[in-house]
């Protein structure tokens, strides 16, 4: 199809407007993170710092003492906690969800639909409905303020998601291959491990990315269950520090930039799978 | 798309039954599902039942002890709670306005990204950015932009000579609610764009060509052709966004803490306050169960749409 010159100009202008609207807040986050504190709280807004400073990033990465009042060091510890919690959660959920999803996709058994819906229902439960008794249960198990407690809780959200997306992914693979493998004498498990899982690698990777983002973004459980830099995740650290009025926004911004890097990198790498993942997986935005 | 497929198409061919028997297959399925079931229900089953039990008692402290059984009183109390109606109003307003704005903007951006732009991959990557920004960081960022003293929004309005009197954007209840909605829309429009774009890509260009030949202008083609074909995608994303908006908590917590004058309190946030600030665990549990019921009702609608099996573009 041919398009008129005016039409082409109009859509490119619109695209530039869209880009500005998207990029300005991001730019402001980054600029704030390198602006000296005096610029951030001066009587008029400094759009660009005369003397950009990397001091907050240095403080986050290098400050020695953890815990206590050292906010920068707390950000670093929270980042590490988030990476561990989200990473381990994703690994566990992907393994158990990847196995279980295969059963839903390829096997016949009683209560198949019912159990699938049970898993989905858990995924849709708002955390607020579980958080009170879960808090008490974790307290009894001495798992409050521990990464283990968070990982256990997060697995219960991320696993149903992995199960569902992987089940849909297996359905998109040709079934003949397994039949052929089984004719050749593979056991069911052998066919799954040797034939199906290698084929399902793209699905596993994309599902893993979504699982990681789910765990990385989770807030309510982490807010209630953690209290020290022992297990506090990065969203909790940022939210907590934001609440204090006297605080230096530059430091929050630096923490925010760092907290955005892992999900952003993953999202850009897996960009072309996002639509498929969201639509097939998600009862969740 | 596969939700429909997952349920309507039973796993596979009956021929297998004769061979290895349904027993072995069921046992294998059981073994495969056992780890997932342990990981999920091991964690969730106790709190789900426990929350329900708590909602039937007048629990007003986190300590174990005996509390008076009140039956469904906590539930009826919700509907006699004057502040609940305010909170419900906030939630409905938040849900309607944010979902509506995300839908309109999302369709516009998706149409734009489907147009013959140069370097289209670049513009599409841009839309991924807000989606990847963690919710809490998004909230903290907008709170900073709205800051009445040092905020970039006041600075921008002054620089553009639109207004030089600094405005406290999060300072009055209704304004604050709207400003939170803007922050939410900025981040979550991306999701709508993804869905609509997927729907658009399945519509054949030939259809537009024939519409053009029939003399339809662009607007008529959009209304008569694009919108009806997008209807399933729109329906799905509408329900999904409604569920999320109805559960909204994180962004409220970090931007306004429910204030000022509880003007930005939503149902989920109110529940949190009742349980954890006022220690009314029984009442909080009842509220939580009402949220669960609402979310499940919406999810039923979602599954029904999917089951009709006509989600454009989502395969």
Interface residues (C-beta under 8 A of the other chain):
Chain A: X1 X3 X8 X11 X12 X14 X15 X18 X19 X21 X22 X23 X25 X26 X28 X29 X32 X40 X41 X42 X44 X45 X47 X92 X93 X95 X96 X97 X99 X100 X102 X103 X104 X105 X106 X107 X108 X109 X110 X112 X113 X115 X116 X118 X119 X120 X121 X122 X124 X125 X126 X128 X129 X130 X131 X132 X133 X134 X135 X136 X137 X152 X153 X155 X156 X159 X160 X163 X167 X168 X171 X172 X175 X188 X189 X213 X216 X217 X219 X220 X223 X224 X234 X235 X236 X238 X239 X242 X243 X249 X252 X253 X256 X259 X260 X263 X264 X266 X267 X268 X271 X274 X275 X276 X278 X279 X280 X282 X283 X284 X285
Chain B: X1 X2 X3 X5 X6 X7 X9 X10 X11 X12 X16 X17 X22 X24 X25 X26 X28 X29 X30 X32 X33 X35 X36 X37 X39 X40 X41 X42 X43 X44 X46 X47 X48 X50 X51 X54 X62 X109 X112 X115 X116 X117 X118 X123 X124 X125 X126 X127 X128 X129 X130 X131 X132 X133 X134 X135 X136 X137 X139 X140 X141 X142 X143 X144 X145 X147 X149 X150 X151 X152 X154 X155 X156 X158 X159 X186 X188 X191 X194 X195 X197 X198 X205 X208 X209 X236 X240 X241 X243 X244 X247 X249 X250 X253 X254 X257 X268 X271 X272 X275 X276 X281 X284 X285 X288 X289 X291 X292 X295 X296 X299 X302 X311 X314
